[in-house]
Amino acid sequence: MRRTVNLSFREGGKTTKYTCDGIDLKAGDYVMAQTAGGLDLGKVIGVPIDLDDSLIGEEVLPVLRLATSKEIERGQIRTVKEREAYDLCLELIGKYKLDMNLIEAVFTFDGKKVTFYFTSDNRVDFRELVKELVSSFRARIELRQIGSRDQSRLVGGIGMCGRELCCCTFLDKFAPVTLRAAREQGMSLNPGKLNGACGRLMCCLQYEKDAYADARKRLPKQGKRIRTPDGMGIVADVNYITEKVTVKFAEDESFTTAIYSWEGLEPLNHDMNTHNSGKGRVSDSEDEGGSDEF
C-alpha cells in the first residue's frame, strides 16, 4: 500500500495523482512536485488515500516536500504576472490585427518561460508579436496553437451531466469520437445533445462503447421476428442498458406490445398465461420458411 494524493497546479485545472509516503498532508496544503515543465507549486485536492501498489502506475511521481511560505508567495505573484501577460498579449494581438483567440498565459515556476495558448482556424504569422513579448518579459516565449478540446481543458467548465468536464479532471488522452458511437447507443443525432463544451462530440460517448457493442451482438435487432411465451412477434425496440426488448404482436387489424427481459425472456408489464425460461430465438418453422440472424 502507498499513500497517494491529487494535486492541482492551476486554479480549477486538472488534478494529477502523486505519492506522498511519509508526508502528512491535508486538503488545501501547498507542496512542491516535479511536472513536465519542471519544479512547480501544487495544491492538495481532497484527502490523501492509501492505494494498492497494483493501482499505482510507474509514471506516478512523488511529492517532494511541503512548500515554504516564500514559494507560496511566489506562486501568488506568478498568478498576477500571468494576468498581466495575458492582457498585454491580447493588446498586441489587436495592435497587429492577428487572427487568433488567446486562451491563457502560463509562466513556469522559475519565471524563465512564458507559454501563450491560442486557437485559430488559420496559420498565424506572429513573429512581430513574439519580439515584443520577449522585450517585455525578458523570458523565453512560446506561442502554442491548440484545438477546441485542449481549450476546454485549460478553461474548464461544467458538462451537461452537471459534473466538471472530464478533460479538466481525469481524462489524460483524447480518443477519437465518431457519430457511429452515438448511433450504436441509440442517441438522437442532435448536435445540441451530442456536442460537449468544446463544440466537438462528447468524449463520454466512448466510455460505454464496448458495452453497447457487446449488447448489440447478443440482443436481437429491431424488425426481427422472435418467439416469445405469447407467440411470435416483431422486435419494436431494444434497450441495450436494461437488456429489455419491446415486442409487437399483430392482432387482427391492430397491434399490441409487451416488454420482455432478454435474459430468460421473462415478460414485463404484460398479462400472460405461459412462461418460458429460455432465451428468445428466431423460429424457422413459423417464419414463413425463412431465417433471421441477430
Number of C-alpha atoms within 10 A of each C-alpha: 12 15 19 23 24 20 26 18 20 14 12 15 17 21 20 19 21 22 21 21 16 10 12 11 19 14 14 13 14 24 21 21 21 15 13 6 10 10 14 18 22 27 23 22 18 13 12 20 13 13 14 10 11 9 9 17 9 8 8 12 17 17 21 15 15 19 18 12 10 9 17 18 12 16 21 11 11 18 17 11 17 18 14 13 22 18 15 14 20 17 12 17 18 11 10 12 9 15 16 19 14 20 18 19 21 20 21 16 17 12 15 12 17 22 17 19 22 19 19 15 10 8 10 12 11 14 9 11 16 17 11 14 20 15 9 11 15 13 14 14 17 16 15 11 19 13 13 15 20 19 21 19 20 19 14 21 19 13 14 13 7 8 10 15 21 19 21 22 17 13 14 11 7 10 10 8 15 14 12 11 19 19 11 13 18 13 13 11 11 9 11 10 12 19 15 19 18 16 13 14 22 19 20 13 17 16 10 12 16 11 13 17 14 11 17 17 10 13 18 23 18 15 13 17 25 21 19 24 18 16 10 19 22 21 21 18 16 22 15 20 11 10 15 20 25 20 25 19 17 12 8 6 5 7 9 10 16 19 20 22 17 22 13 13 21 19 23 14 9 12 9 10 7 10 13 13 10 13 14 21 17 20 17 14 9 14 14 8 8 10 13 14 9 12
